[in-house]
C-alpha cells in the first residue's frame, strides 16, 4: 500500500504535485475561498464538484425516464414490454429516452418502438 500523509494523499499518485499546494499557498487559497463565499453569500463549487452535480442530475433524469418507460411498456405490452425495458436501459441519451417514452403512446407494436431507438443508436452514449 502506498504511503499517505496526514491529509490521506497518496504519495505515489501522479496527481500529487497538482493536488498538493505548499502550506502557505494552501492557506491563501483557503482564505480566498472563504472571502469569496462570504461576499457572494454562497459556497464555492469546484469544477470537479460541478461536474459531479451535473452527472448526478443526468443519472436522476435517466432513472426517472426509465421508470416511466418501464411502467408504460408494462401497461401497454405486459411481460414483453418489461423485457423490452431491460434492453432500453442501455440507452443513456436523454433525448432518445424522451423520444422512446413519447412514442410508447402511439406505437402499436414493440417492433415499431425498436425502429425509434435503433434509428437513434448512434446518439445513445
GIZI-V355502 format. One record per backbone hydrogen bond with DSSP energy under -1.0 kcal/mol. NH is the residue of the N-H (numbers start at 0). CO is the residue of the C=O. Records with the same first field share a line. If there is no record, write none. Layout:
NH = CO ; CO
//
This chain:
4 = 8
7 = 4
10 = 2
12 = 9
15 = 12
18 = 14
19 = 15
25 = 21
26 = 22
27 = 23
28 = 24
29 = 25
30 = 26
31 = 27
32 = 28
33 = 29
34 = 30
35 = 31
36 = 32
37 = 33
38 = 34
39 = 35
41 = 36
49 = 45
50 = 46
51 = 47
52 = 48
53 = 49
54 = 50
55 = 51
56 = 52
57 = 53
58 = 54
59 = 55
60 = 56
61 = 57
62 = 58
63 = 59
64 = 60
65 = 61
66 = 62
67 = 63
68 = 64
69 = 65
70 = 66
71 = 67
72 = 68
73 = 69
74 = 70
75 = 71
76 = 72
77 = 73
81 = 77
82 = 78
83 = 79
84 = 80
85 = 81
87 = 83
88 = 84
89 = 86
90 = 87
91 = 123
96 = 92
97 = 93
98 = 94
99 = 95
100 = 96
101 = 97
102 = 98
103 = 99
105 = 102
106 = 102
112 = 108
113 = 109
114 = 110
116 = 112
117 = 113
118 = 114
120 = 117
122 = 119
123 = 120
//
